[in-house]
Amino acid sequence: MEGQEEQKKKELAKLKRQATEVASNIHDIVEDRLWSDFDEMPGLAQELVAACQKVRDFS
């Protein structure tokens, strides 16, 4: 049975991974498809801010 501390570490890692995935999507647009997909940026930016806020709130 996992300890509470280990569960917290796993949850924090999950939240960080989710934020990193959004950041990676933003990076892909900037690097490869800026002029065709720039309209996705505002939504992704909001999603990234929310994901980072979850990490900060959890910590």
SVG drawing of the C-alpha trace seen along z (x, -y; Angstrom):
<svg xmlns="http://www.w3.org/2000/svg" viewBox="-10 -34 20 36">
<polyline fill="none" stroke="black" stroke-width="0.4" points="0.0,0.0 1.4,-3.4 1.9,-6.1 0.1,-9.4 3.3,-11.2 3.9,-8.8 0.3,-9.5 0.9,-13.3 4.1,-12.9 2.2,-10.9 -0.6,-13.5 1.9,-16.4 3.8,-14.6 0.4,-14.0 -0.5,-17.7 2.9,-18.8 2.8,-16.4 -0.6,-17.8 0.8,-21.4 3.8,-20.2 1.7,-18.6 -0.2,-21.9 3.1,-23.8 4.3,-21.2 1.3,-21.9 2.0,-25.6 5.6,-24.9 4.6,-22.8 2.3,-25.5 5.0,-28.2 7.7,-26.0 5.7,-24.4 2.3,-25.9 2.2,-29.4 0.5,-31.0 -2.0,-28.3 -2.9,-27.5 -2.2,-30.8 -5.9,-31.0 -5.5,-28.1 -3.1,-30.0 -5.5,-31.9 -7.3,-28.8 -4.1,-26.9 -2.7,-29.8 -5.7,-29.8 -5.4,-26.0 -1.7,-26.3 -2.4,-29.0 -5.1,-26.9 -2.8,-23.8 0.1,-25.7 -2.3,-27.2 -3.4,-23.6 0.3,-22.7 0.9,-25.8 -2.3,-25.2 -1.4,-21.6 2.1,-22.5"/>
</svg>
